[in-house]
Structure formats: structure tokens, C-alpha cells
Amino acid sequence: MEFYFPTELGEQLAFLSAATTSLIGCFILFAPGITLNILGLIRRDERPEGLGAARAVGGLMIGFSATAILLAQPIVYLAFGSALGLAAFGRVLSIMSDRGSTWRTVLFLVVEAVLASLPLAYVFGLI
């Protein structure tokens, strides 16, 4: 079985989004303390349950993005892009409802929006 790398630009960008999300997931899975500190969510003396929850999120990100890469089907890219889009929408809700308008929130909103837009643009034929 050969590794499939897309030939169309749109699918390559969707692939790039999934690969980037997978790398982010690996970082979260293997370095949850550093990740949560970067996000401003944990102090060093917190309980380990937060680290376990972060690792679970990292594993979910790796699993979903790897599925999108390995199956390389438009419907999977649609589900992947929709999930990232809803994560970005959650950040928008946080900015509006939780007074979460910090530079970190806005930065991660932009990252999630870009990562969501690439597979969705491919699926809907925009690129």
C-alpha cells in the first residue's frame, strides 16, 4: 500500500490542514503541561486530571486528522473542517460571553479558522 499525497491544490491544502492539526495534537498529547501553560489554563501546582484531559484532546486531534489524511475522502474532510469550524465558533462564543477577548484567544481563533477553512474550501470547490 502506497502513501497517498494529493495532486490537486485544494486537496493538498486540506491535507496540509489535517497534517498541521495532527502535529498540534502530538504536541498536546506529549507535552500537555507546556500546552496548558501556553494557553494560560494551568499553573504548575494544579491537579493531574487537567493533564489527562489535555492528552485526551490531543489524541482526538491526532485520530481525526490522521483519519482525514489516510482516507482522503471529501466527506471526511467535510467532517474534519466542520469540527474545526465549530471549535472556532466556540472561541467566538468565549470572546462574546466570557470576556475572553485576549490576544491568545484571538490568535487561536485565527489558527482554528484557517485550519477549518482549508478542508471546507476544498470540499465546497472554492479552491
ChimeraX attribute file (.defattr): number of C-alpha atoms within 10 A of each C-alpha:
attribute: neighborCount
match mode: 1-to-1
recipient: residues
	/A:1	3
	/A:2	4
	/A:3	7
	/A:4	10
	/A:5	12
	/A:6	14
	/A:7	8
	/A:8	10
	/A:9	11
	/A:10	20
	/A:11	23
	/A:12	16
	/A:13	19
	/A:14	30
	/A:15	24
	/A:16	16
	/A:17	25
	/A:18	27
	/A:19	18
	/A:20	15
	/A:21	24
	/A:22	22
	/A:23	16
	/A:24	15
	/A:25	25
	/A:26	19
	/A:27	17
	/A:28	23
	/A:29	23
	/A:30	14
	/A:31	15
	/A:32	23
	/A:33	22
	/A:34	15
	/A:35	19
	/A:36	17
	/A:37	12
	/A:38	11
	/A:39	12
	/A:40	10
	/A:41	11
	/A:42	17
	/A:43	10
	/A:44	10
	/A:45	6
	/A:46	11
	/A:47	10
	/A:48	11
	/A:49	9
	/A:50	15
	/A:51	20
	/A:52	14
	/A:53	13
	/A:54	21
	/A:55	22
	/A:56	16
	/A:57	17
	/A:58	23
	/A:59	19
	/A:60	16
	/A:61	23
	/A:62	24
	/A:63	15
	/A:64	20
	/A:65	24
	/A:66	17
	/A:67	16
	/A:68	25
	/A:69	23
	/A:70	14
	/A:71	12
	/A:72	17
	/A:73	13
	/A:74	17
	/A:75	14
	/A:76	19
	/A:77	29
	/A:78	20
	/A:79	17
	/A:80	23
	/A:81	29
	/A:82	16
	/A:83	15
	/A:84	23
	/A:85	20
	/A:86	14
	/A:87	17
	/A:88	23
	/A:89	15
	/A:90	13
	/A:91	22
	/A:92	17
	/A:93	13
	/A:94	14
	/A:95	16
	/A:96	11
	/A:97	10
	/A:98	10
	/A:99	9
	/A:100	15
	/A:101	14
	/A:102	9
	/A:103	9
	/A:104	13
	/A:105	17
	/A:106	16
	/A:107	11
	/A:108	15
	/A:109	20
	/A:110	14
	/A:111	15
	/A:112	22
	/A:113	19
	/A:114	16
	/A:115	24
	/A:116	27
	/A:117	19
	/A:118	23
	/A:119	33
	/A:120	24
	/A:121	18
	/A:122	22
	/A:123	21
	/A:124	11
	/A:125	10
	/A:126	10
	/A:127	15
